Amino acid sequence: TFQFQEPTTTAVDVDVTSKEYPDNVQMIRFARPDYVDIKMTAVIHNVGSLPSNVADLIKEAIMDFTSGELVPSQYGFKKAGFAIGESVPISTMMTPVNKVIGSYGGSYIQTLTITNEVNGVLEISPFQLARFSTENIAVNIS
């Protein structure tokens, strides 16, 4: 169940002046999202066909996927990565892993976990943004 959470970031007020009309000043208020660092672990069963650098290839594919660069935009899937307030389902994160290992046939994902997920989804509040980094992705080959 999702619980509404107030943002912990501080709102910023900025006066914006029109270049064309210098007497026209408007105050703009905004806040940056709170980042949620995503920690993932993938355990891959290798039937012997995966290259020695497959862990690096998987990490790179995850980073490309989460920034919207892995799947061509004409296919309409994760064109811009994850948006503010968008939760992270484990099933969605299997896409970049399968894109890599599927190229070599036979191998498969044994487990894919995201720290603090509940029922296969890491809930992200409307004031948060999922943040991915290669340092927080572990890939174990068995």
Salt bridges, closest charged atoms under 4 A:
ASP13 OD1 - ARG29 NE 2.72
ASP37 OD1 - ARG131 NE 2.73
GLU86 OE2 - LYS78 NZ 2.23
